Structures are given as structure tokens and as C-alpha cells.
Amino acid sequence: MAPPSIQKFESEEQVAVALAIYILHLSAKFIAANGTFSVVLSGGTLIDTLRKLTEPPYVSSIEWSKWLIFFLDERVVPLDHPDSNYKLAYDGFLNKVPIPESNIYPIKENLSPEEAADEYEQRLKHLVANGTLKTSPTTGFAKFDLMLVGMGPEGHVASLFCWHFQQFEKKKWVTFITDSPKPPPRRITFTFPLINSASEIAMVVTGEDAADAVKVALGKHAADYYPLPVQKVSPEDGLTWFLDKEAASEL
Ligand SMILES: O=C1O[C@H](COP(=O)(O)O)[C@@H](O)[C@H](O)[C@H]1O
């Protein structure tokens, strides 16, 4: 993999604009190549940073009907619950753009975390089998076009946390956690082999709370310590960090 591109901006507003332009170009590129654009969303602050895509001039420059939307991790709560990443994404982004409902893949409700993870993994495998999603020839996992990944202040990504075994999963595509250190405790999450099979990953990190973990991940001593989950993000084609001034303040 090529070294990551690290893009630093003066403000979160500038990150939002740069992210919209980056996504717009990838959307056009992948739709021209495959006819669709498969996008995986994190929850958290990332959703607000996508706001420029819903505004002129970007909103009318995208073929939204070709987008396919998946969720990098999800809290095992009803889809209309305030903790649901689907609800966050729907209220903040998805209901503002014309992506067909049938192209959006939330988790199934009323299942245990283990059942919800297995069901989502089976659905992804079915979408690979019927040609909706591509497969990585190197890993055999689904190969999403773009993952939009946020990071918690202690370096977690998706629902893969420090000191929790889910970050070491090698075979499953989607796994579950019932004791997440960040509430709510019951969640499902993509695993690192699935995350790292993506073509492109944008690590979108803003705010001073993230500065210490950004320093650990990208600073000159990054290789000296036991890696944070975020340091295991390593997609097949391209990794781009979008940082605002506060998040990059310790670099
Ligand atoms: O719990 C979660 O946290 C991370 C980071 O969220 P942020 O608010 O610090 O940006 C998020 O990426 C993940 O999807 C979410 O479930």
C-alpha cells in the first residue's frame, strides 16, 4: 500500500469542503468504472462533516441513484433509537439526498448482537455472490469502493476498541461486542480484514479531543508502541487522512 496522504486544514469547515470534493471525484470514478459506488459510513462526528455534500454545488453533481450505503458499525438498538448510527446518518445525511431506499443497508432489528452481525455478514456475502459488491482478489473479502471512517479520542475505529479482542478477528467479516467501553454496549462492527479490503478509506478526524491519538498514530514515534486500532487501518489502494487544525495540533 502507498503511504497515507495526510491532509491538514485550518478548520472543520475546510475539512467538510475538501471531503465533499474528494467524495465527488471518487463517486464519478467508481460509477464510470462499475456503474455503482459502494460507500460505508461510520457514525459519530463524521456524519456532520458530510454536510457539504447535501448542499450546492456538490449535491447536484453526484449520481445519487448509483450509491449503495452500508454501515461500518452499528449499535444494536431500534433504527429509530437516538443511539442508532442509521438514525444519525438518516437524519443528518441520507434524507437530504436522493439515494433510493433499496440501496441503503441498515442492520436488521430485533436480533441479538451475534445474530445481527451474522445476518449482516450473510447479506454482504449474498451481495457479493449476486455481483452487487466486488470481492478483493487478494483477501476474498468484499471490496467496498469507499469507507468513511471516524476515530474516537482513544483511537478506536468502527466498534473496534483497544483491549478488546474483536480487533484481532481474522475470519469473520462482521463481528459483535456486548461490552463496548463507549455506550451503548451492544454493537456490531466490520472487522479489520473487511475494512482493509476496501479500495479507498478516508480517516476523518476533527477536534482537539482526537489530538493525542492522532499524534500516536501519525507522529514520529508511531511505530514504537503497541498499535491503537486506528493504526491498523490499511486499505488496498488509498488511505487519506482529513484533519483539522485541532486534531493535528500535536503533530
Ligand atoms: O461509537 C462510535 O464512535 C466512533 C467515533 O465517533 P466520534 O463521535 O468520536 O467521531 C464512530 O466512528 C463510530 O461509528 C461510532 O459507532
The ligand as an SDF file (V2000), in Angstrom:
LIG
                    3D

 16 16  0  0  0  0  0  0  0  0999 V2000
  -19.1300    4.9490   18.7240 O   0  0  0  0  0  0  0  0  0  0  0  0
  -18.6730    5.3360   17.6660 C   0  0  0  0  0  0  0  0  0  0  0  0
  -17.5920    6.1670   17.6930 O   0  0  0  0  0  0  0  0  0  0  0  0
  -16.7870    6.4050   16.5340 C   0  0  0  0  0  0  0  0  0  0  0  0
  -16.1130    7.7590   16.7360 C   0  0  0  0  0  0  0  0  0  0  0  0
  -17.1020    8.7430   16.9410 O   0  0  0  0  0  0  0  0  0  0  0  0
  -16.7790   10.2990   17.0750 P   0  0  0  0  0  0  0  0  0  0  0  0
  -18.0710   10.9260   17.5570 O   0  0  0  0  0  0  0  0  0  0  0  0
  -15.6630   10.4270   18.0770 O   0  0  0  0  0  0  0  0  0  0  0  0
  -16.4150   10.8060   15.7160 O   0  0  0  0  0  0  0  0  0  0  0  0
  -17.5950    6.3250   15.2580 C   0  0  0  0  0  0  0  0  0  0  0  0
  -16.7370    6.4160   14.1450 O   0  0  0  0  0  0  0  0  0  0  0  0
  -18.3880    5.0310   15.2670 C   0  0  0  0  0  0  0  0  0  0  0  0
  -19.0760    4.8400   14.0500 O   0  0  0  0  0  0  0  0  0  0  0  0
  -19.3730    5.0860   16.3950 C   0  0  0  0  0  0  0  0  0  0  0  0
  -20.2120    3.9410   16.4850 O   0  0  0  0  0  0  0  0  0  0  0  0
  1  2  2  0
  2  3  1  0
  2 15  1  0
  3  4  1  0
  4  5  1  0
  4 11  1  0
  5  6  1  0
  6  7  1  0
  7  8  2  0
  7  9  1  0
  7 10  1  0
 11 12  1  0
 11 13  1  0
 13 14  1  0
 13 15  1  0
 15 16  1  0
M  END
$$$$
